[in-house]
């Protein structure tokens, strides 16, 4: 038994494969850089959903479907906003997803996230939510609905790169949750709501916001080595470092870094991130010899989301626009097996003989 199920294969999948030793992640046989450069978010989602239970759509058809679903989602905003007044964004999103009827099409899930997230950010700032523009790709429309102005092309491309690179990454906790729920023949919406709940924790999809907080705190520390050492000695997890699978180079980090450079993001922030990673490795060598904690994808993700103007309380919901594509594909794939997920536990409590 392994407490975190590490190394346990729980499904056969055609969706993705990670080779951490080579620093490669294939999604439907494509490397992350190819998804970003050639497929974009809509194309990546179309690849992921292709062939499952009649959900195969071309990139253009999916773009149209996602546009129509965003419009449907906007029609629900007025019912939802009063229900979530004053709630933190992640809680409001949980409620928003849960309002979807069980028989909603798969595209309703990313569309709801794409519309409700900017609506809530604007509402909290005292501005009215903006309706979607169904002709735009999701990334550009999210930025337009958030900021109320036509999207800056470089920023829209950077967010599209993020959504493409982060759409699928194998059996993370939320994806496993989605497969487990779908295996009981509950609906895709039920699987997505459960996956969202699993996703929001700071060790998983909740990591990018705390990672930006961490970068700010580290940058403000007078003595970086002393700051890192105090964190490591306290036993606290430093957001943005460590990964269950990628113990070296995470190919998504390279793709997001390239997107940041292409949009002309401040070089000083990238330089600081590199310095932090290098100092953390050096301090680890001294404080915890033998332990390796390479930077994970969240540092580049946090810098990118911040650079395109997403407020940090919305990072997890924006991340979920990407990742729910993977949850849904896995849920559909699991349903095809027809087998309910039901592992075993080992009893270690006292035994009272009758
Ligand atoms: N900061 C400090 N210590 C860390 C750490 C971090 N970010 N990540 C792991 N460790 C420590 C663990 O506490 C453990 O210490 P212990 O043996 O004294 O208990 C040791 O390193 C080995 O942990 P490991 O088995 O490699 O971690 P994991 O596979 O259980 O956890 C994460 C993986 C991602 C949950 C973990 O690295 C983490 O919490 N990272 C920060 C949150 C984050 O960025 N998440 C997003 C991931 S993409």
Boltz pocket constraint, residues with backbone or C-beta under 6 A from the ligand:
constraints:
  - pocket:
      binder: B
      contacts: [[A, 4], [A, 202], [A, 203], [A, 204], [A, 207], [A, 232], [A, 235], [A, 236], [A, 237], [A, 238], [A, 239], [A, 240], [A, 241], [A, 242], [A, 243], [A, 244], [A, 291], [A, 292], [A, 293], [A, 296], [A, 297], [A, 298]]
      max_distance: 6.0
